[in-house]
Amino acid sequence: MKEFNVNCSKAFDHYIALDKHERVPLPVMVHLVFCPVCRAAVRQMAAAETLLSRPLSVQLTKSNLSDDPVLSAALDTIAAAGLSYPVRDPVAKRVSLLRWFLVGILLAGGFALFPFTSSGIWMQIEFGNAFVVPFYILCGCAVTAYGGLFVGTNIDLFVKRFKTLKTGF
Ligand SMILES: [Zn+2]
């Protein structure tokens, strides 16, 4: 089990000093990616912030809007169209970062190595540029989509998600 060390406290102090939604600097991000201790702490803080802010968020329900028929009808229409704000638990059901990296490496490696496999060589000979150009476009799209998915589901490593308490104001 990894311990909280000097690097950790440096990275963590830096992280704590960031504002909410401020971009996490690269050295801190790299530390969070490779340090499970700090990553867990960051996620626990994000979860704590969600819990703490929950009583402040006003839930719009039919009961407190019943005096406004126009608004109720509008909300019903929106709900009927299937639009809603999904409430996501920031900690539960996460794919581990190791798995993300392994699959990413497999994906990129597969695309990089495919042209050198026997079927890849055969396709290049058979189809020439008609194969090579769409293949690299597909490869680029897949890797970009994968990267986007990774950033989207691990956004707390890239952007600070919680508010620090500001004193002295
Ligand atoms: Zn650490």
Residues whose N, C-alpha, C, O or C-beta is under 5 A from the ligand:
A	BS01	ZN	C8 C35 V37 C38
